[in-house]
Amino acid sequence: MEKSTNKITKTVNNIRSKSQNAETCLLCHILFDISCFFMNV
């Protein structure tokens, strides 16, 4: 579970660093929050 969280974090960070588009970052942030929520349930 820890590994998958790290993998998602790394992916989100990669997308954020590659894109300066605020909407993309926001979308990734929302997706990340949702996936964290489901992993913690």
N, C-alpha and C positions, 0 to 999 in steps of 0.2 A: 504493500500500500504506500509506503514511504517512497519507493522507487518510482511508482507511477505518478505521484505528486511531483517529484523532482523532474520527471520527464515532461509533464505538462508545463511546469514553471519554465523549463528551458525552452520549450517550444514557443510559449507566449513571449518570453523575453526576446527570442530570435525574431519573431514577427514584429514586435514593438521596435526593435533596433533597425529592422529593415524598412519599416514604414513610418513616415512622419505624419501619416494621416490620422487625425484625432479620432475619427469615427472607427477606423480599424482597431485602434488601441482600445477604445471603449468597448467595442464588440468583443475583443479578446478578453478583456477584463471581466465582462459579464459571463462569457463562456467559462472562464477559469473559476469564477465564484460559484457558478452552477455545478461544475464538475466537482469542486471541493465539497460543496454541500452534499451531493449524492454519495461521495466517498465516505463522508463522516456519518451518514445515516446508518 
